[in-house]
């Protein structure tokens, strides 16, 4: 299928590894020029080399409003504009209610909510003017089914989801779509750090295996595509069937 996005320009946050890298590589394979970022210069340069297709490596900390805004600004300068914005950031520390302080929620919201909102404010007005744009957020299945011992992530990502659903309705008539992908367990360093071996988790997933970041990226690329122009305001779980509710 021709996704109709060759020649488009994308800013993909936190893309030196994991799901962000998978999305950036899939978009590049479809002919999209991508700007990617990480806090680590060596890591992001290596990722850009692996992606190829003239990927632009940038150093930025999208876990802060200033860093997130700066990444989109620098990506626009490098690419000449942004048609596709992929929101992504690492997760806050694990913890439950008893062992989490009120102040820690401020840091979590900065990382997983305010930073993403700031990127939208920097990128979406330009998309509306051109009457074409795609915003795809990589959040978590936790926004539908809270994950034990991740109270900070559960809370902050749910807040971001409320913002994105509202934004989607406001910009739909301008040709801009806004969607969220809700990953379950994928073979990333984050999952390894939280759960240990990914292979040991497969038994609890109806599909029988842990997700592949590359395949996740290909799904994200479709959500960014021209054929997906009628798809907006959605939250799509990508979890091998692990989410069990009806809605």
C-alpha positions as CSV (number, residue, x, y, z in Angstrom):
1,X,0.0,0.0,0.0
2,X,1.2,3.5,-0.8
3,X,0.8,5.5,2.4
4,X,1.0,8.8,0.5
5,X,3.5,10.4,2.8
6,X,6.7,10.3,0.8
7,X,8.3,13.7,0.9
8,X,6.7,14.6,4.2
9,X,8.7,15.8,7.2
10,X,8.5,14.3,10.7
11,X,9.7,15.2,14.1
12,X,10.0,12.0,16.3
13,X,10.7,12.6,19.9
14,X,12.9,10.3,22.1
15,X,13.8,8.1,19.1
16,X,17.3,6.8,19.8
17,X,15.9,3.4,20.7
18,X,12.7,1.6,21.6
19,X,9.3,2.5,20.1
20,X,10.4,6.0,19.1
21,X,13.2,4.5,17.0
22,X,10.8,2.0,15.5
23,X,8.5,4.7,14.4
24,X,11.2,6.9,13.0
25,X,12.7,4.0,10.9
26,X,9.3,3.1,9.6
27,X,8.5,6.6,8.5
28,X,11.9,7.0,6.9
29,X,11.3,3.8,4.9
30,X,8.1,5.4,3.5
31,X,10.1,8.3,2.2
32,X,9.5,10.7,5.1
33,X,12.5,12.8,6.2
34,X,12.8,12.5,9.9
35,X,14.3,14.6,12.7
36,X,14.9,12.6,15.8
37,X,16.1,13.5,19.3
38,X,17.7,12.1,22.4
39,X,19.5,13.6,25.4
40,X,22.6,11.6,24.4
41,X,24.6,12.8,21.3
42,X,26.3,9.5,20.7
43,X,23.1,7.5,20.9
44,X,21.1,9.8,18.6
45,X,23.9,10.0,16.0
46,X,24.1,6.2,16.0
47,X,20.3,6.0,15.6
48,X,20.3,8.4,12.7
49,X,23.0,6.5,10.9
50,X,21.1,3.3,11.3
51,X,17.9,4.8,10.0
52,X,19.6,6.5,7.1
53,X,17.5,8.4,4.5
54,X,19.1,11.7,5.7
55,X,17.7,11.4,9.2
56,X,18.6,14.5,11.3
57,X,19.9,13.8,14.8
58,X,19.2,16.4,17.4
59,X,20.0,16.6,21.1
60,X,17.0,17.6,23.3
61,X,15.4,16.7,26.6
62,X,11.7,16.5,25.7
63,X,10.9,15.7,29.4
64,X,10.9,19.5,30.0
65,X,8.7,22.1,28.4
66,X,11.7,24.1,27.3
67,X,13.5,21.0,25.8
68,X,10.3,19.8,24.1
69,X,9.6,23.2,22.5
70,X,13.3,23.5,21.5
71,X,13.2,20.1,19.8
72,X,10.3,21.0,17.6
73,X,11.8,24.4,16.8
74,X,15.1,22.8,15.8
75,X,13.4,20.1,13.8
76,X,11.4,22.7,11.8
77,X,14.6,24.6,11.1
78,X,16.4,21.5,9.9
79,X,13.5,20.1,7.8
80,X,11.9,23.3,6.6
81,X,8.7,22.5,8.3
82,X,6.9,19.7,10.2
83,X,4.0,17.7,8.7
84,X,4.1,14.8,11.2
85,X,4.8,15.0,15.0
86,X,5.3,11.9,17.0
87,X,5.1,12.5,20.8
88,X,7.2,10.2,22.9
89,X,9.1,10.3,26.2
90,X,10.5,7.9,28.7
91,X,8.5,6.9,31.7
92,X,8.7,8.3,35.3
93,X,9.9,6.1,38.2
94,X,7.9,3.1,39.3
95,X,6.0,3.5,42.6
96,X,2.7,3.1,44.3
97,X,0.5,5.6,46.3
98,X,2.2,4.9,49.6
99,X,5.7,5.4,48.4
100,X,5.1,8.4,46.0
101,X,5.1,12.0,47.1
102,X,2.9,14.8,45.9
103,X,5.9,16.6,44.4
104,X,6.8,13.6,42.2
105,X,3.6,14.1,40.3
106,X,4.8,17.5,39.1
107,X,7.9,15.9,37.5
108,X,5.8,13.1,36.0
109,X,3.4,15.7,34.4
110,X,6.3,17.6,33.0
111,X,7.7,14.5,31.5
112,X,4.6,12.7,30.2
113,X,2.1,15.5,29.8
114,X,3.3,19.1,29.6
115,X,6.3,18.3,27.4
116,X,4.0,16.7,24.8
117,X,1.5,19.6,25.0
118,X,4.3,22.0,24.5
119,X,5.4,20.2,21.3
120,X,1.8,20.4,20.0
121,X,1.7,24.1,20.6
122,X,4.9,24.5,18.7
123,X,3.9,22.3,15.7
124,X,0.2,22.2,15.3
125,X,-0.5,25.9,14.2
126,X,1.7,25.4,11.2
127,X,-0.1,22.2,10.3
128,X,-3.5,24.0,10.5
129,X,-2.2,26.7,8.2
130,X,-1.2,24.1,5.6
131,X,-4.4,22.1,6.0
132,X,-2.5,18.9,6.6
133,X,-0.9,17.3,9.6
134,X,-0.5,14.2,11.7
135,X,0.1,14.1,15.5
136,X,0.6,10.6,16.9
137,X,1.3,10.1,20.6
138,X,3.0,7.0,22.0
139,X,1.4,6.7,25.5
140,X,0.6,3.5,27.2
141,X,-2.2,0.9,27.7
142,X,-2.3,2.4,31.2
143,X,-4.6,5.1,30.1
144,X,-7.3,2.5,29.7
145,X,-6.1,0.0,32.3
146,X,-3.8,1.4,35.1
147,X,-0.7,-0.7,35.5
148,X,0.2,-1.7,39.1
149,X,3.2,0.2,40.7
150,X,3.2,2.8,37.9
151,X,1.0,5.4,39.5
152,X,2.9,8.4,38.2
153,X,2.8,7.2,34.6
154,X,-0.9,6.1,34.8
155,X,-1.8,9.6,36.0
156,X,0.3,11.8,33.7
157,X,-0.5,9.8,30.6
158,X,-4.2,9.9,31.3
159,X,-4.0,13.7,31.5
160,X,-2.3,13.9,28.1
161,X,-4.9,11.7,26.6
162,X,-7.6,14.1,27.7
163,X,-5.7,17.0,26.0
164,X,-5.2,15.0,22.8
165,X,-8.8,14.0,22.5
166,X,-9.9,17.6,22.9
167,X,-7.3,18.9,20.4
168,X,-8.4,16.3,17.8
169,X,-11.9,17.7,17.7
170,X,-10.7,21.3,17.4
171,X,-8.3,20.7,14.5
172,X,-10.0,18.0,12.5
173,X,-11.6,20.5,10.0
174,X,-8.1,21.8,9.2
175,X,-6.9,18.4,7.9
176,X,-4.9,17.6,11.1
177,X,-5.4,14.3,12.8
178,X,-4.5,13.5,16.4
179,X,-4.3,9.9,17.6
180,X,-2.7,8.0,20.4
181,X,-1.1,4.5,20.3
182,X,-1.3,2.6,23.5
183,X,1.6,0.1,23.6
184,X,1.4,-2.9,25.9
185,X,4.5,-5.0,26.3
186,X,7.1,-4.6,23.6
187,X,10.8,-5.7,23.5
188,X,12.3,-2.4,24.7
189,X,14.9,-1.5,27.3
190,X,12.2,0.1,29.4
191,X,10.2,-3.1,29.6
192,X,13.4,-5.0,30.4
193,X,14.2,-2.7,33.2
194,X,10.7,-3.0,34.7
195,X,10.0,-6.7,34.2
196,X,13.2,-8.4,33.3
197,X,13.3,-10.8,30.4
198,X,10.7,-10.0,27.7
199,X,10.4,-13.7,26.9
200,X,9.1,-14.5,30.4
201,X,6.2,-12.1,29.8
202,X,4.9,-13.8,26.7
203,X,2.8,-16.3,28.5
204,X,0.6,-13.6,29.8
205,X,-0.2,-12.1,26.4
206,X,-3.0,-13.7,24.3
207,X,-1.0,-13.3,21.1
208,X,1.8,-15.4,22.8
209,X,4.7,-13.1,22.2
210,X,6.0,-9.7,23.2
211,X,5.6,-6.9,20.6
212,X,8.2,-5.9,18.2
213,X,9.1,-2.2,18.1
214,X,9.6,-2.3,14.3
215,X,6.1,-3.6,13.7
216,X,4.8,-0.9,16.1
217,X,6.5,1.6,14.0
218,X,4.8,0.3,10.8
219,X,1.4,0.7,12.5
220,X,2.3,4.2,13.5
221,X,3.3,5.0,9.9
222,X,-0.1,3.9,8.7
223,X,-1.8,6.2,11.3
224,X,0.3,9.0,9.8
225,X,-0.8,8.1,6.2
226,X,-3.0,9.7,3.7
227,X,-5.5,6.8,3.8
228,X,-5.9,7.4,7.5
229,X,-7.1,10.9,7.1
230,X,-10.5,10.0,8.6
231,X,-9.0,8.4,11.6
232,X,-8.7,11.0,14.5
233,X,-9.4,11.3,18.2
234,X,-8.6,7.6,18.7
235,X,-6.7,5.7,21.3
236,X,-5.5,2.4,19.8
237,X,-4.2,-0.3,22.0
238,X,-1.2,-2.3,20.5
239,X,-0.8,-5.0,23.1
240,X,-1.4,-8.4,21.5
241,X,-4.9,-8.7,23.0
242,X,-3.8,-8.1,26.6
243,X,-6.4,-5.4,27.3
244,X,-9.5,-7.3,28.4
245,X,-12.4,-4.8,28.7
246,X,-15.1,-4.4,26.1
247,X,-14.5,-0.7,25.4
